[in-house]
């Protein structure tokens, strides 16, 4: 069985980006601090990975104010959901093909 590795997207090679996408795939939105706590990363590290996923249009941003404090929430886009699902399916096929 030939597996196409074209569905493995470079944007998901990082465990942090994979974590961001996984968290957003099962939650409608998550704010910055929730993602930071969930992934146990620094502000700067999370921000750089979020920026990379935003650049690919895999996640979107919603900014608002809560009690006069800025609140930034992230969500997975339709394109992001498709790319992430394709990535996961390909990984699953790779794993299944390795079984004796």
Biopython code that builds the backbone (N, CA, C, O; Angstrom):
import numpy as np
from Bio.PDB.StructureBuilder import StructureBuilder

atoms = [
    (1, "UNK", "N", (0.845, -1.188, 0.000)),
    (1, "UNK", "CA", (0.000, 0.000, 0.000)),
    (1, "UNK", "C", (0.886, 1.245, 0.000)),
    (1, "UNK", "O", (1.708, 1.434, 0.896)),
    (2, "UNK", "N", (0.713, 2.069, -0.988)),
    (2, "UNK", "CA", (1.493, 3.306, -1.123)),
    (2, "UNK", "C", (0.801, 4.424, -0.341)),
    (2, "UNK", "O", (-0.385, 4.686, -0.541)),
    (3, "UNK", "N", (1.539, 5.071, 0.537)),
    (3, "UNK", "CA", (0.996, 6.166, 1.347)),
    (3, "UNK", "C", (1.593, 7.469, 0.842)),
    (3, "UNK", "O", (2.808, 7.604, 0.704)),
    (4, "UNK", "N", (0.708, 8.432, 0.567)),
    (4, "UNK", "CA", (1.169, 9.732, 0.100)),
    (4, "UNK", "C", (1.549, 10.598, 1.294)),
    (4, "UNK", "O", (0.713, 10.907, 2.144)),
    (5, "UNK", "N", (2.799, 10.977, 1.345)),
    (5, "UNK", "CA", (3.259, 11.831, 2.435)),
    (5, "UNK", "C", (2.955, 13.304, 2.175)),
    (5, "UNK", "O", (3.286, 14.162, 2.994)),
    (6, "UNK", "N", (2.328, 13.594, 1.041)),
    (6, "UNK", "CA", (1.982, 14.975, 0.704)),
    (6, "UNK", "C", (0.984, 15.560, 1.710)),
    (6, "UNK", "O", (0.918, 16.776, 1.887)),
    (7, "UNK", "N", (0.214, 14.695, 2.364)),
    (7, "UNK", "CA", (-0.772, 15.169, 3.345)),
    (7, "UNK", "C", (-0.149, 15.497, 4.701)),
    (7, "UNK", "O", (-0.813, 16.055, 5.574)),
    (8, "UNK", "N", (1.128, 15.152, 4.875)),
    (8, "UNK", "CA", (1.815, 15.554, 6.101)),
    (8, "UNK", "C", (2.268, 17.001, 5.919)),
    (8, "UNK", "O", (3.180, 17.290, 5.143)),
    (9, "UNK", "N", (1.624, 17.887, 6.639)),
    (9, "UNK", "CA", (1.915, 19.311, 6.464)),
    (9, "UNK", "C", (3.062, 19.745, 7.359)),
    (9, "UNK", "O", (3.099, 19.421, 8.545)),
    (10, "UNK", "N", (3.989, 20.477, 6.781)),
    (10, "UNK", "CA", (5.171, 20.956, 7.507)),
    (10, "UNK", "C", (4.788, 21.793, 8.736)),
    (10, "UNK", "O", (5.516, 21.799, 9.728)),
    (11, "UNK", "N", (3.663, 22.489, 8.674)),
    (11, "UNK", "CA", (3.236, 23.332, 9.795)),
    (11, "UNK", "C", (2.975, 22.526, 11.064)),
    (11, "UNK", "O", (2.998, 23.076, 12.165)),
    (12, "UNK", "N", (2.727, 21.217, 10.914)),
    (12, "UNK", "CA", (2.406, 20.399, 12.075)),
    (12, "UNK", "C", (3.583, 19.561, 12.563)),
    (12, "UNK", "O", (3.396, 18.659, 13.379)),
    (13, "UNK", "N", (4.791, 19.842, 12.077)),
    (13, "UNK", "CA", (5.958, 19.081, 12.512)),
    (13, "UNK", "C", (6.342, 19.387, 13.957)),
    (13, "UNK", "O", (6.941, 18.546, 14.628)),
    (14, "UNK", "N", (6.011, 20.558, 14.434)),
    (14, "UNK", "CA", (6.325, 20.944, 15.806)),
    (14, "UNK", "C", (5.280, 20.366, 16.759)),
    (14, "UNK", "O", (4.083, 20.402, 16.471)),
    (15, "UNK", "N", (5.731, 19.837, 17.888)),
    (15, "UNK", "CA", (4.789, 19.275, 18.866)),
    (15, "UNK", "C", (3.883, 20.372, 19.437)),
    (15, "UNK", "O", (2.737, 20.104, 19.801)),
    (16, "UNK", "N", (4.392, 21.598, 19.514)),
    (16, "UNK", "CA", (3.583, 22.700, 20.046)),
    (16, "UNK", "C", (2.470, 23.054, 19.061)),
    (16, "UNK", "O", (1.327, 23.261, 19.469)),
    (17, "UNK", "N", (2.792, 23.124, 17.779)),
    (17, "UNK", "CA", (1.756, 23.413, 16.779)),
    (17, "UNK", "C", (0.746, 22.280, 16.709)),
    (17, "UNK", "O", (-0.451, 22.515, 16.545)),
    (18, "UNK", "N", (1.226, 21.066, 16.832)),
    (18, "UNK", "CA", (0.336, 19.913, 16.856)),
    (18, "UNK", "C", (-0.594, 20.009, 18.072)),
    (18, "UNK", "O", (-1.781, 19.696, 17.980)),
    (19, "UNK", "N", (-0.050, 20.439, 19.194)),
    (19, "UNK", "CA", (-0.843, 20.628, 20.417)),
    (19, "UNK", "C", (-1.873, 21.731, 20.274)),
    (19, "UNK", "O", (-3.011, 21.582, 20.718)),
    (20, "UNK", "N", (-1.483, 22.838, 19.657)),
    (20, "UNK", "CA", (-2.413, 23.955, 19.433)),
    (20, "UNK", "C", (-3.577, 23.469, 18.575)),
    (20, "UNK", "O", (-4.741, 23.704, 18.901)),
    (21, "UNK", "N", (-3.255, 22.797, 17.487)),
    (21, "UNK", "CA", (-4.302, 22.316, 16.577)),
    (21, "UNK", "C", (-5.189, 21.282, 17.256)),
    (21, "UNK", "O", (-6.406, 21.294, 17.067)),
    (22, "UNK", "N", (-4.605, 20.399, 18.036)),
    (22, "UNK", "CA", (-5.383, 19.383, 18.747)),
    (22, "UNK", "C", (-6.356, 20.035, 19.729)),
    (22, "UNK", "O", (-7.525, 19.656, 19.798)),
    (23, "UNK", "N", (-5.870, 21.011, 20.482)),
    (23, "UNK", "CA", (-6.709, 21.699, 21.460)),
    (23, "UNK", "C", (-7.842, 22.457, 20.776)),
    (23, "UNK", "O", (-8.980, 22.443, 21.246)),
    (24, "UNK", "N", (-7.525, 23.121, 19.660)),
    (24, "UNK", "CA", (-8.552, 23.894, 18.964)),
    (24, "UNK", "C", (-9.521, 23.000, 18.186)),
    (24, "UNK", "O", (-10.646, 23.409, 17.899)),
    (25, "UNK", "N", (-9.095, 21.803, 17.849)),
    (25, "UNK", "CA", (-9.974, 20.874, 17.125)),
    (25, "UNK", "C", (-11.122, 20.400, 18.011)),
    (25, "UNK", "O", (-12.191, 20.059, 17.505)),
    (26, "UNK", "N", (-10.914, 20.376, 19.321)),
    (26, "UNK", "CA", (-11.957, 19.884, 20.233)),
    (26, "UNK", "C", (-12.602, 20.993, 21.065)),
    (26, "UNK", "O", (-13.472, 20.718, 21.891)),
    (27, "UNK", "N", (-12.186, 22.232, 20.857)),
    (27, "UNK", "CA", (-12.774, 23.387, 21.544)),
    (27, "UNK", "C", (-13.150, 24.434, 20.499)),
    (27, "UNK", "O", (-12.411, 24.650, 19.539)),
    (28, "UNK", "N", (-14.287, 25.075, 20.683)),
    (28, "UNK", "CA", (-14.689, 26.118, 19.728)),
    (28, "UNK", "C", (-13.665, 27.238, 19.682)),
    (28, "UNK", "O", (-13.237, 27.659, 18.607)),
    (29, "UNK", "N", (-13.277, 27.717, 20.853)),
    (29, "UNK", "CA", (-12.245, 28.755, 20.971)),
    (29, "UNK", "C", (-11.460, 28.511, 22.252)),
    (29, "UNK", "O", (-11.958, 27.900, 23.197)),
    (30, "UNK", "N", (-10.239, 28.995, 22.266)),
    (30, "UNK", "CA", (-9.423, 28.993, 23.483)),
    (30, "UNK", "C", (-8.658, 30.304, 23.524)),
    (30, "UNK", "O", (-8.215, 30.807, 22.492)),
    (31, "UNK", "N", (-8.505, 30.857, 24.727)),
    (31, "UNK", "CA", (-7.731, 32.089, 24.826)),
    (31, "UNK", "C", (-6.249, 31.758, 24.988)),
    (31, "UNK", "O", (-5.868, 30.608, 25.209)),
    (32, "UNK", "N", (-5.447, 32.777, 24.875)),
    (32, "UNK", "CA", (-3.990, 32.630, 24.892)),
    (32, "UNK", "C", (-3.521, 31.913, 26.155)),
    (32, "UNK", "O", (-2.736, 30.968, 26.084)),
    (33, "UNK", "N", (-4.009, 32.369, 27.314)),
    (33, "UNK", "CA", (-3.548, 31.786, 28.578)),
    (33, "UNK", "C", (-3.955, 30.325, 28.726)),
    (33, "UNK", "O", (-3.201, 29.525, 29.281)),
    (34, "UNK", "N", (-5.133, 29.973, 28.238)),
    (34, "UNK", "CA", (-5.570, 28.572, 28.295)),
    (34, "UNK", "C", (-4.644, 27.699, 27.457)),
    (34, "UNK", "O", (-4.233, 26.621, 27.886)),
    (35, "UNK", "N", (-4.320, 28.176, 26.258)),
    (35, "UNK", "CA", (-3.393, 27.430, 25.401)),
    (35, "UNK", "C", (-2.013, 27.331, 26.052)),
    (35, "UNK", "O", (-1.379, 26.277, 26.023)),
    (36, "UNK", "N", (-1.564, 28.423, 26.631)),
    (36, "UNK", "CA", (-0.250, 28.455, 27.271)),
    (36, "UNK", "C", (-0.190, 27.454, 28.421)),
    (36, "UNK", "O", (0.780, 26.709, 28.551)),
    (37, "UNK", "N", (-1.228, 27.439, 29.252)),
    (37, "UNK", "CA", (-1.265, 26.501, 30.382)),
    (37, "UNK", "C", (-1.365, 25.056, 29.900)),
    (37, "UNK", "O", (-0.678, 24.173, 30.412)),
    (38, "UNK", "N", (-2.219, 24.827, 28.920)),
    (38, "UNK", "CA", (-2.437, 23.487, 28.389)),
    (38, "UNK", "C", (-1.144, 22.900, 27.813)),
    (38, "UNK", "O", (-0.836, 21.726, 28.020)),
    (39, "UNK", "N", (-0.401, 23.731, 27.093)),
    (39, "UNK", "CA", (0.809, 23.262, 26.407)),
    (39, "UNK", "C", (2.076, 23.412, 27.248)),
    (39, "UNK", "O", (3.130, 22.877, 26.901)),
    (40, "UNK", "N", (1.960, 24.150, 28.362)),
    (40, "UNK", "CA", (3.089, 24.389, 29.259)),
    (40, "UNK", "C", (4.275, 25.003, 28.506)),
    (40, "UNK", "O", (5.384, 24.467, 28.512)),
    (41, "UNK", "N", (4.009, 26.136, 27.862)),
    (41, "UNK", "CA", (5.028, 26.856, 27.108)),
    (41, "UNK", "C", (5.075, 28.310, 27.551)),
    (41, "UNK", "O", (4.177, 28.784, 28.248)),
    (42, "UNK", "N", (6.125, 29.016, 27.144)),
    (42, "UNK", "CA", (6.258, 30.433, 27.480)),
    (42, "UNK", "C", (5.399, 31.282, 26.535)),
    (42, "UNK", "O", (4.964, 30.808, 25.485)),
    (43, "UNK", "N", (5.164, 32.518, 26.912)),
    (43, "UNK", "CA", (4.401, 33.452, 26.072)),
    (43, "UNK", "C", (5.009, 33.572, 24.682)),
    (43, "UNK", "O", (4.315, 33.453, 23.672)),
    (44, "UNK", "N", (6.329, 33.813, 24.647)),
    (44, "UNK", "CA", (7.012, 34.026, 23.374)),
    (44, "UNK", "C", (6.983, 32.796, 22.485)),
    (44, "UNK", "O", (6.799, 32.900, 21.273)),
    (45, "UNK", "N", (7.166, 31.633, 23.090)),
    (45, "UNK", "CA", (7.157, 30.394, 22.337)),
    (45, "UNK", "C", (5.778, 30.160, 21.721)),
    (45, "UNK", "O", (5.666, 29.852, 20.535)),
    (46, "UNK", "N", (4.732, 30.308, 22.533)),
    (46, "UNK", "CA", (3.369, 30.119, 22.035)),
    (46, "UNK", "C", (3.044, 31.136, 20.946)),
    (46, "UNK", "O", (2.468, 30.788, 19.915)),
    (47, "UNK", "N", (3.416, 32.392, 21.177)),
    (47, "UNK", "CA", (3.116, 33.455, 20.206)),
    (47, "UNK", "C", (3.748, 33.167, 18.848)),
    (47, "UNK", "O", (3.115, 33.393, 17.817)),
    (48, "UNK", "N", (4.975, 32.676, 18.827)),
    (48, "UNK", "CA", (5.636, 32.405, 17.545)),
    (48, "UNK", "C", (4.956, 31.245, 16.809)),
    (48, "UNK", "O", (4.837, 31.278, 15.585)),
    (49, "UNK", "N", (4.516, 30.232, 17.536)),
    (49, "UNK", "CA", (3.839, 29.100, 16.894)),
    (49, "UNK", "C", (2.440, 29.491, 16.414)),
    (49, "UNK", "O", (1.989, 29.044, 15.359)),
    (50, "UNK", "N", (1.767, 30.321, 17.192)),
    (50, "UNK", "CA", (0.446, 30.816, 16.779)),
    (50, "UNK", "C", (0.592, 31.635, 15.501)),
    (50, "UNK", "O", (-0.204, 31.496, 14.573)),
    (51, "UNK", "N", (1.606, 32.483, 15.458)),
    (51, "UNK", "CA", (1.840, 33.319, 14.276)),
    (51, "UNK", "C", (2.051, 32.456, 13.029)),
    (51, "UNK", "O", (1.535, 32.770, 11.956)),
    (52, "UNK", "N", (2.810, 31.374, 13.176)),
    (52, "UNK", "CA", (3.074, 30.476, 12.047)),
    (52, "UNK", "C", (1.774, 29.818, 11.563)),
    (52, "UNK", "O", (1.558, 29.693, 10.358)),
    (53, "UNK", "N", (0.914, 29.401, 12.489)),
    (53, "UNK", "CA", (-0.357, 28.778, 12.110)),
    (53, "UNK", "C", (-1.328, 29.802, 11.519)),
    (53, "UNK", "O", (-2.106, 29.478, 10.621)),
    (54, "UNK", "N", (-1.280, 31.033, 12.023)),
    (54, "UNK", "CA", (-2.101, 32.116, 11.453)),
    (54, "UNK", "C", (-1.661, 32.411, 10.015)),
    (54, "UNK", "O", (-2.496, 32.630, 9.137)),
    (55, "UNK", "N", (-0.360, 32.416, 9.784)),
    (55, "UNK", "CA", (0.190, 32.692, 8.453)),
    (55, "UNK", "C", (-0.312, 31.666, 7.437)),
    (55, "UNK", "O", (-0.543, 31.999, 6.274)),
    (56, "UNK", "N", (-0.480, 30.414, 7.880)),
    (56, "UNK", "CA", (-0.999, 29.351, 7.024)),
    (56, "UNK", "C", (-2.526, 29.415, 6.902)),
    (56, "UNK", "O", (-3.122, 28.671, 6.123)),
    (57, "UNK", "N", (-3.154, 30.305, 7.674)),
    (57, "UNK", "CA", (-4.623, 30.436, 7.747)),
    (57, "UNK", "C", (-5.266, 29.175, 8.325)),
    (57, "UNK", "O", (-6.392, 28.830, 7.968)),
    (58, "UNK", "N", (-4.544, 28.484, 9.226)),
    (58, "UNK", "CA", (-5.073, 27.291, 9.882)),
    (58, "UNK", "C", (-5.808, 27.638, 11.168)),
    (58, "UNK", "O", (-6.662, 26.880, 11.628)),
    (59, "UNK", "N", (-5.472, 28.795, 11.748)),
    (59, "UNK", "CA", (-6.208, 29.266, 12.919)),
    (59, "UNK", "C", (-6.589, 30.725, 12.705)),
    (59, "UNK", "O", (-5.922, 31.459, 11.977)),
    (60, "UNK", "N", (-7.671, 31.124, 13.354)),
    (60, "UNK", "CA", (-8.133, 32.505, 13.286)),
    (60, "UNK", "C", (-8.092, 33.126, 14.668)),
    (60, "UNK", "O", (-7.952, 32.427, 15.672)),
    (61, "UNK", "N", (-8.216, 34.438, 14.711)),
    (61, "UNK", "CA", (-8.122, 35.185, 15.961)),
    (61, "UNK", "C", (-9.354, 36.056, 16.143)),
    (61, "UNK", "O", (-9.856, 36.667, 15.199)),
    (62, "UNK", "N", (-9.823, 36.094, 17.372)),
    (62, "UNK", "CA", (-10.952, 36.951, 17.735)),
    (62, "UNK", "C", (-10.506, 37.772, 18.937)),
    (62, "UNK", "O", (-10.164, 37.224, 19.984)),
    (63, "UNK", "N", (-10.512, 39.099, 18.775)),
    (63, "UNK", "CA", (-10.063, 39.967, 19.872)),
    (63, "UNK", "C", (-11.251, 40.733, 20.438)),
    (63, "UNK", "O", (-12.098, 41.238, 19.702)),
    (64, "UNK", "N", (-11.289, 40.807, 21.773)),
    (64, "UNK", "CA", (-12.360, 41.536, 22.440)),
    (64, "UNK", "C", (-11.828, 42.059, 23.774)),
    (64, "UNK", "O", (-10.658, 41.873, 24.106)),
    (65, "UNK", "N", (-12.704, 42.711, 24.526)),
    (65, "UNK", "CA", (-12.340, 43.185, 25.855)),
    (65, "UNK", "C", (-13.287, 42.556, 26.866)),
    (65, "UNK", "O", (-14.499, 42.506, 26.655)),
    (66, "UNK", "N", (-12.709, 42.070, 27.979)),
    (66, "UNK", "CA", (-13.491, 41.525, 29.082)),
    (66, "UNK", "C", (-13.101, 42.323, 30.314)),
    (66, "UNK", "O", (-11.951, 42.290, 30.751)),
    (67, "UNK", "N", (-14.076, 43.043, 30.873)),
    (67, "UNK", "CA", (-13.796, 43.928, 32.019)),
    (67, "UNK", "C", (-12.627, 44.864, 31.735)),
    (67, "UNK", "O", (-11.727, 45.021, 32.560)),
    (68, "UNK", "N", (-12.651, 45.476, 30.573)),
    (68, "UNK", "CA", (-11.639, 46.433, 30.123)),
    (68, "UNK", "C", (-10.263, 45.820, 29.863)),
    (68, "UNK", "O", (-9.297, 46.546, 29.626)),
    (69, "UNK", "N", (-10.167, 44.493, 29.907)),
    (69, "UNK", "CA", (-8.891, 43.832, 29.626)),
    (69, "UNK", "C", (-8.995, 43.163, 28.255)),
    (69, "UNK", "O", (-10.017, 42.566, 27.920)),
    (70, "UNK", "N", (-7.920, 43.272, 27.468)),
    (70, "UNK", "CA", (-7.951, 42.623, 26.155)),
    (70, "UNK", "C", (-8.035, 41.105, 26.301)),
    (70, "UNK", "O", (-7.381, 40.513, 27.159)),
    (71, "UNK", "N", (-8.838, 40.498, 25.461)),
    (71, "UNK", "CA", (-8.986, 39.049, 25.473)),
    (71, "UNK", "C", (-8.862, 38.551, 24.044)),
    (71, "UNK", "O", (-9.641, 38.933, 23.170)),
    (72, "UNK", "N", (-7.879, 37.697, 23.816)),
    (72, "UNK", "CA", (-7.636, 37.149, 22.489)),
    (72, "UNK", "C", (-7.989, 35.677, 22.496)),
    (72, "UNK", "O", (-7.470, 34.901, 23.300)),
    (73, "UNK", "N", (-8.877, 35.303, 21.592)),
    (73, "UNK", "CA", (-9.274, 33.900, 21.474)),
    (73, "UNK", "C", (-8.888, 33.388, 20.096)),
    (73, "UNK", "O", (-8.875, 34.133, 19.116)),
    (74, "UNK", "N", (-8.577, 32.107, 20.045)),
    (74, "UNK", "CA", (-8.167, 31.466, 18.801)),
    (74, "UNK", "C", (-9.147, 30.358, 18.457)),
    (74, "UNK", "O", (-9.749, 29.740, 19.335)),
    (75, "UNK", "N", (-9.293, 30.121, 17.163)),
    (75, "UNK", "CA", (-10.180, 29.054, 16.692)),
    (75, "UNK", "C", (-9.562, 28.420, 15.454)),
    (75, "UNK", "O", (-8.755, 29.037, 14.760)),
    (76, "UNK", "N", (-9.953, 27.189, 15.194)),
    (76, "UNK", "CA", (-9.445, 26.481, 14.021)),
    (76, "UNK", "C", (-10.303, 26.880, 12.816)),
    (76, "UNK", "O", (-11.528, 26.937, 12.922)),
    (77, "UNK", "N", (-9.677, 27.153, 11.692)),
    (77, "UNK", "CA", (-10.415, 27.530, 10.484)),
    (77, "UNK", "C", (-10.817, 26.257, 9.723)),
    (77, "UNK", "O", (-10.345, 25.162, 10.029)),
    (78, "UNK", "N", (-11.677, 26.420, 8.750)),
    (78, "UNK", "CA", (-12.088, 25.287, 7.918)),
    (78, "UNK", "C", (-10.881, 24.678, 7.218)),
    (78, "UNK", "O", (-10.731, 23.457, 7.172)),
    (79, "UNK", "N", (-10.027, 25.532, 6.677)),
    (79, "UNK", "CA", (-8.806, 25.056, 6.006)),
    (79, "UNK", "C", (-7.894, 24.352, 7.007)),
    (79, "UNK", "O", (-7.281, 23.335, 6.683)),
    (80, "UNK", "N", (-7.804, 24.889, 8.213)),
    (80, "UNK", "CA", (-6.980, 24.282, 9.256)),
    (80, "UNK", "C", (-7.502, 22.921, 9.662)),
    (80, "UNK", "O", (-6.729, 21.982, 9.852)),
    (81, "UNK", "N", (-8.815, 22.812, 9.795)),
    (81, "UNK", "CA", (-9.431, 21.535, 10.170)),
    (81, "UNK", "C", (-9.160, 20.469, 9.110)),
    (81, "UNK", "O", (-8.841, 19.324, 9.432)),
    (82, "UNK", "N", (-9.291, 20.862, 7.842)),
    (82, "UNK", "CA", (-9.057, 19.914, 6.747)),
    (82, "UNK", "C", (-7.590, 19.476, 6.720)),
    (82, "UNK", "O", (-7.295, 18.283, 6.641)),
    (83, "UNK", "N", (-6.677, 20.442, 6.785)),
    (83, "UNK", "CA", (-5.243, 20.120, 6.749)),
    (83, "UNK", "C", (-4.848, 19.253, 7.942)),
    (83, "UNK", "O", (-4.065, 18.315, 7.795)),
    (84, "UNK", "N", (-5.387, 19.561, 9.120)),
    (84, "UNK", "CA", (-5.062, 18.805, 10.325)),
    (84, "UNK", "C", (-5.617, 17.383, 10.227)),
    (84, "UNK", "O", (-4.925, 16.422, 10.561)),
    (85, "UNK", "N", (-6.857, 17.250, 9.771)),
    (85, "UNK", "CA", (-7.455, 15.914, 9.611)),
    (85, "UNK", "C", (-6.688, 15.081, 8.581)),
    (85, "UNK", "O", (-6.458, 13.890, 8.788)),
    (86, "UNK", "N", (-6.296, 15.710, 7.475)),
    (86, "UNK", "CA", (-5.504, 15.011, 6.457)),
    (86, "UNK", "C", (-4.166, 14.543, 7.044)),
    (86, "UNK", "O", (-3.709, 13.431, 6.778)),
    (87, "UNK", "N", (-3.560, 15.410, 7.837)),
    (87, "UNK", "CA", (-2.288, 15.097, 8.491)),
    (87, "UNK", "C", (-2.460, 13.887, 9.416)),
    (87, "UNK", "O", (-1.654, 12.958, 9.383)),
    (88, "UNK", "N", (-3.506, 13.903, 10.233)),
    (88, "UNK", "CA", (-3.749, 12.808, 11.170)),
    (88, "UNK", "C", (-4.047, 11.497, 10.452)),
    (88, "UNK", "O", (-3.576, 10.438, 10.866)),
    (89, "UNK", "N", (-4.831, 11.568, 9.375)),
    (89, "UNK", "CA", (-5.151, 10.360, 8.602)),
    (89, "UNK", "C", (-3.888, 9.736, 8.013)),
    (89, "UNK", "O", (-3.728, 8.515, 8.015)),
    (90, "UNK", "N", (-3.004, 10.579, 7.516)),
    (90, "UNK", "CA", (-1.754, 10.084, 6.939)),
    (90, "UNK", "C", (-0.879, 9.444, 8.011)),
    (90, "UNK", "O", (-0.279, 8.394, 7.778)),
    (91, "UNK", "N", (-0.803, 10.070, 9.183)),
    (91, "UNK", "CA", (-0.037, 9.485, 10.293)),
    (91, "UNK", "C", (-0.618, 8.126, 10.677)),
    (91, "UNK", "O", (0.119, 7.171, 10.919)),
    (92, "UNK", "N", (-1.935, 8.053, 10.729)),
    (92, "UNK", "CA", (-2.606, 6.796, 11.076)),
    (92, "UNK", "C", (-2.291, 5.701, 10.045)),
    (92, "UNK", "O", (-2.038, 4.554, 10.412)),
    (93, "UNK", "N", (-2.308, 6.061, 8.768)),
    (93, "UNK", "CA", (-1.978, 5.104, 7.709)),
    (93, "UNK", "C", (-0.529, 4.630, 7.833)),
    (93, "UNK", "O", (-0.231, 3.449, 7.655)),
    (94, "UNK", "N", (0.364, 5.573, 8.141)),
    (94, "UNK", "CA", (1.775, 5.213, 8.328)),
    (94, "UNK", "C", (1.949, 4.222, 9.477)),
    (94, "UNK", "O", (2.684, 3.241, 9.362)),
    (95, "UNK", "N", (1.273, 4.491, 10.567)),
    (95, "UNK", "CA", (1.368, 3.611, 11.740)),
    (95, "UNK", "C", (0.811, 2.234, 11.412)),
    (95, "UNK", "O", (1.427, 1.218, 11.733)),
    (96, "UNK", "N", (-0.345, 2.199, 10.778)),
    (96, "UNK", "CA", (-0.956, 0.911, 10.421)),
    (96, "UNK", "C", (-0.094, 0.128, 9.429)),
    (96, "UNK", "O", (-0.058, -1.102, 9.474)),
    (97, "UNK", "N", (0.585, 0.821, 8.555)),
    (97, "UNK", "CA", (1.408, 0.123, 7.548)),
    (97, "UNK", "C", (2.661, -0.480, 8.168)),
    (97, "UNK", "O", (3.291, -1.346, 7.560)),
    (98, "UNK", "N", (3.035, -0.038, 9.367)),
    (98, "UNK", "CA", (4.244, -0.535, 10.030)),
    (98, "UNK", "C", (3.988, -1.782, 10.868)),
    (98, "UNK", "O", (4.937, -2.413, 11.335)),
    (99, "UNK", "N", (2.717, -2.152, 11.067)),
    (99, "UNK", "CA", (2.400, -3.330, 11.874)),
    (99, "UNK", "C", (2.810, -4.578, 11.122)),
    (99, "UNK", "O", (2.598, -4.682, 9.914)),
    (100, "UNK", "N", (3.404, -5.536, 11.845)),
    (100, "UNK", "CA", (3.856, -6.772, 11.176)),
    (100, "UNK", "C", (2.701, -7.624, 10.674)),
    (100, "UNK", "O", (2.925, -8.687, 10.094)),
]
sb = StructureBuilder()
sb.init_structure("model")
sb.init_model(0)
sb.init_chain("A")
sb.init_seg("    ")
for serial, (resi, resn, name, xyz) in enumerate(atoms, 1):
    if name == "N":
        sb.init_residue(resn, " ", resi, " ")
    sb.init_atom(name, np.array(xyz, "f"), 0.0, 1.0, " ", f" {name:<3s}", serial, name[0])
structure = sb.get_structure()
